[in-house]
Amino acid sequence: MATPFKIIPNQPPPLVPLPGAHPRPDWLRVKFFGGERYQDLKRIMRTLDLHTVCESARCPNMGECWDHGTATFMILGDICTRACGFCAVPSGKPVGPPDEEEPMRVAEAVARMGLRHAVVTSVNRDDQPDGGAHIFARTIEEIRRRVPDCKVEVLIPDFRGDWNALNEVLRVRPDVLNHNTETVPRLYRQVRKGALYERSLELLRRAKETHPDVPTKTGLMLGLGEEKDEVLATIADLAKQGTDILTLGQYLQPTRDHLPIVRYVHPDEFAEFKILGEAMGFKHVEAGPLVRSSYHAFEQTESAGK
């Protein structure tokens, strides 16, 4: 398979899949759910002109989660200003500013679905002065106004290190503040365009220092070429920031134009990382081939004591 990106001087060489990495192993098969609940949720999303990262990122758990009435709302439009090598969300230049009415529509969807735990994420909006932080804050407020008993988890971008934007989200005290680290430091230039490993660590640290009562959460994808000692070092770095919840899952290549899968990580390895992560101080570690940031999010929050 041809390498889907150019080699840039002074950057690490492109990731190359190992021989025999394909086809997908039997233990990574996904059962698709498409029942009545799934169809109802899909109608709600289309009626309210909302986006979900479940669809845009081609999440393997979409059928299961939707069939159980849960979804991760994606705000600030469906065009991302970055083009990360792992992500299936369309990238480019967004047309116009964020939709100021979107928070109300998300709250309406949460009410119609009867959710107890809503997850809200976004595309990157580096074109906006605050990165869209005020839309995150208003979405949390609107959900709580419509459904007071619903817990709200947000999965935020790094806001390019604008800590005022981070504070705007924390001001309304989400029930969980999630920011994914995604990969080990060595692979950052290839995997996370426009992001910095140190910036992600600082975001998690600042969130915990300024709002210690708000659980923090982060996640890593495995199978992009990282070594075991790199994963453990990264997990240790994240634990040092006081992060409460860690998710570990297998990277799955969305299309042939995205970064290749270097290897499939066996479930036994995920189980080992879970034990080691919890020993480092995380309150909860969710680890497995199909684990994603919002997979079993409600249970993660409950086990972390929120």
C-alpha positions in Angstrom: 0.0 0.0 0.0 1.4 3.4 -1.0 2.3 5.8 1.8 -0.6 8.4 2.0 1.6 11.4 2.9 4.8 13.1 1.9 8.1 12.7 3.7 9.0 16.1 5.2 12.7 16.9 6.0 13.6 16.7 9.7 10.6 14.6 10.6 10.4 10.9 11.5 10.0 8.5 8.6 6.4 7.5 7.7 4.7 4.7 9.5 4.9 1.4 7.6 2.5 -1.5 8.4 4.2 -4.7 9.4 3.9 -7.7 7.1 0.8 -9.8 8.0 -1.0 -6.9 9.7 -4.0 -7.6 7.6 -6.6 -9.0 7.5 -8.3 -7.9 10.7 -8.1 -10.7 13.4 -11.2 -12.6 14.4 -11.2 -11.0 17.9 -11.7 -7.6 16.3 -14.9 -8.3 14.5 -17.8 -5.9 15.2 -21.4 -6.9 15.4 -23.6 -4.2 13.8 -26.8 -3.2 15.7 -29.5 -1.5 13.7 -32.7 -1.9 15.8 -35.6 0.5 16.4 -33.7 2.5 19.0 -30.8 3.1 16.5 -33.3 4.3 13.8 -35.0 6.6 16.3 -31.8 8.2 17.3 -30.7 8.7 13.7 -34.0 10.4 13.0 -33.6 12.8 15.9 -30.1 13.8 14.7 -31.3 14.5 11.2 -34.4 16.3 12.3 -32.4 18.7 14.6 -29.5 19.1 12.0 -26.9 17.7 14.4 -23.7 15.9 13.8 -22.2 13.0 15.7 -18.5 12.0 15.9 -19.9 8.4 15.8 -20.7 8.9 12.1 -18.0 11.3 11.1 -15.2 9.3 12.7 -16.7 6.0 11.6 -16.6 4.6 15.1 -16.8 0.8 15.2 -19.2 0.9 18.2 -21.7 3.2 16.6 -24.4 0.5 16.1 -24.1 -0.8 19.7 -24.1 2.6 21.3 -26.9 4.0 19.1 -29.0 0.9 19.7 -28.7 1.6 23.4 -29.7 5.2 23.0 -26.3 6.9 23.5 -24.3 9.0 21.1 -21.4 11.6 21.1 -22.6 14.9 19.8 -20.1 16.8 17.6 -20.5 20.5 17.8 -19.0 23.5 15.9 -19.9 22.0 12.5 -18.5 19.0 10.7 -15.4 20.6 9.1 -12.2 20.4 11.1 -9.4 23.0 10.6 -6.8 20.3 11.1 -6.1 17.2 9.1 -4.8 14.6 11.6 -3.5 11.4 9.9 -5.8 9.1 11.9 -9.1 11.0 11.8 -12.0 10.5 9.3 -13.7 13.8 10.1 -13.5 16.0 7.0 -11.0 18.8 7.1 -10.8 22.2 5.4 -11.9 25.8 6.0 -15.3 26.0 7.8 -17.9 28.2 6.2 -19.0 30.9 8.5 -18.8 31.2 12.3 -20.1 28.5 14.8 -23.9 28.1 15.0 -25.0 29.9 18.2 -28.3 28.0 18.2 -26.6 24.6 18.2 -26.4 24.3 22.0 -30.2 24.4 22.2 -30.6 21.8 19.6 -28.2 19.4 21.4 -30.1 19.9 24.6 -33.4 19.1 22.8 -31.9 15.9 21.4 -30.6 14.9 24.9 -34.2 15.5 26.2 -35.8 13.5 23.5 -33.4 10.6 24.0 -33.8 10.7 27.8 -30.0 10.5 28.3 -28.4 10.2 31.8 -25.0 10.9 30.4 -24.3 13.1 27.4 -20.9 13.3 25.6 -20.1 16.4 23.6 -17.1 16.8 21.4 -16.1 19.0 18.5 -14.1 19.5 15.4 -11.1 21.8 15.9 -12.0 25.4 15.1 -8.6 27.2 15.0 -10.3 29.9 12.9 -12.2 31.1 16.0 -10.6 33.4 18.6 -11.7 31.1 21.5 -11.6 27.8 19.5 -15.4 27.5 20.1 -15.0 27.3 23.9 -18.1 29.4 24.5 -20.2 27.0 22.4 -19.0 24.2 24.7 -19.9 26.1 27.8 -23.4 27.1 26.5 -24.1 23.5 25.4 -23.4 22.2 28.9 -25.6 25.0 30.4 -28.5 24.2 27.9 -28.4 20.5 28.6 -28.5 21.1 32.3 -31.4 23.5 31.9 -33.4 21.0 29.9 -32.3 17.8 31.6 -31.0 18.7 35.1 -30.2 15.1 36.1 -28.1 14.4 33.0 -24.3 14.3 33.4 -22.3 16.1 30.7 -18.9 14.9 29.6 -16.9 17.1 27.1 -14.1 15.9 24.9 -12.3 19.2 24.0 -9.5 20.1 21.6 -6.3 21.8 22.9 -7.5 25.3 22.0 -3.9 25.8 20.8 -2.9 26.5 24.4 -5.4 29.3 25.0 -6.0 28.7 28.7 -8.7 31.4 28.8 -10.7 29.2 26.5 -10.1 26.1 28.7 -11.2 28.1 31.7 -14.4 29.1 29.8 -15.3 25.4 29.6 -14.3 24.7 33.2 -16.3 27.7 34.4 -19.5 25.7 34.0 -18.0 22.6 35.6 -18.6 19.7 33.2 -19.0 16.4 34.9 -16.0 15.1 33.1 -13.4 17.0 31.1 -11.7 14.8 28.5 -8.8 15.7 26.2 -7.3 12.9 24.2 -3.5 12.6 24.0 -3.9 10.1 21.2 -0.3 8.7 20.8 3.2 8.7 22.2 5.5 11.7 21.8 7.7 10.2 19.1 4.7 9.9 16.7 3.1 13.2 17.3 4.2 15.0 14.1 2.7 12.2 12.0 -0.4 11.5 14.0 -1.6 14.9 15.4 -1.2 17.7 12.9 -1.0 21.1 14.8 -0.9 19.5 18.2 1.9 19.3 20.8 2.4 16.5 23.3 3.6 19.0 26.0 0.5 21.2 25.4 -1.9 18.3 26.0 -0.1 17.4 29.2 -0.3 21.0 30.3 -4.0 21.2 29.5 -4.7 18.1 31.7 -2.5 19.5 34.5 -4.1 22.9 34.5 -7.6 21.5 34.5 -6.9 19.4 37.5 -5.1 22.2 39.4 -7.8 24.8 38.8 -10.8 22.5 39.3 -9.7 19.4 41.3 -13.3 18.3 41.7 -13.8 17.9 38.0 -12.7 14.4 36.8 -10.2 14.6 33.9 -9.9 11.9 31.2 -7.6 11.2 28.3 -7.1 8.4 25.7 -4.5 6.7 23.5 -4.7 4.8 20.3 -2.4 1.8 20.0 -1.2 0.1 16.8 0.5 3.1 15.1 4.0 1.9 15.7 4.6 2.7 19.3 6.7 0.5 21.5 5.6 -0.9 24.9 8.1 1.2 26.9 6.8 4.3 25.1 3.2 3.5 26.0 4.1 3.0 29.6 6.1 6.2 29.7 3.2 8.1 28.2 0.7 6.6 30.7 3.1 7.6 33.5 3.2 11.1 32.2 -0.6 11.3 32.1 -0.9 9.9 35.6 1.5 12.6 36.8 -1.0 15.3 35.6 -3.5 13.9 38.1 -5.7 12.5 35.3 -8.5 10.3 36.6 -9.7 8.2 33.7 -7.7 6.6 30.8 -9.0 4.9 27.7 -6.8 2.7 25.5 -8.1 1.3 22.1 -6.9 -0.1 18.8 -6.3 2.4 16.0 -8.4 1.4 12.9 -7.6 3.0 9.6 -10.7 4.8 8.4 -9.7 4.9 4.7 -6.6 4.0 2.6 -5.7 7.7 2.7 -5.2 7.6 6.4 -2.2 6.4 8.5 -1.7 2.6 8.1 -2.2 0.2 10.9 1.3 -1.0 12.0 0.0 -3.9 14.1 -3.1 -5.2 15.9 -2.7 -5.1 19.7 -3.9 -8.3 21.3 -6.6 -8.1 24.0 -4.1 -9.6 26.5 -1.8 -6.6 26.0 -4.7 -4.2 26.6 -5.5 -6.2 29.8 -1.9 -5.8 31.0 -1.9 -2.0 30.3 -5.1 -1.7 32.3 -3.5 -3.3 35.3 -0.4 -1.2 35.0 -2.3 2.0 34.4 -4.4 1.5 37.5 -1.3 0.8 39.5 0.0 4.2 38.4 -2.9 5.9 40.1 -5.8 6.2 37.5 -9.2 5.8 39.1 -10.4 3.9 36.1 -8.7 2.4 33.0 -10.9 1.3 30.1 -8.7 -0.8 27.7 -9.5 -3.1 24.8 -9.4 -3.2 21.0 -12.7 -1.5 20.4 -12.5 1.0 23.3 -13.1 4.6 22.3 -13.3 7.8 24.4 -17.0 7.7 25.0 -17.4 3.9 25.0 -19.1 3.0 28.3 -18.6 6.6 29.3 -21.3 6.5 32.0 -19.8 3.4 33.6 -16.3 5.0 33.5 -17.6 8.1 35.3 -19.4 6.1 38.0 -16.3 4.0 38.7 -14.2 7.1 39.0 -16.4 8.3 41.8 -18.2 11.3 40.1 
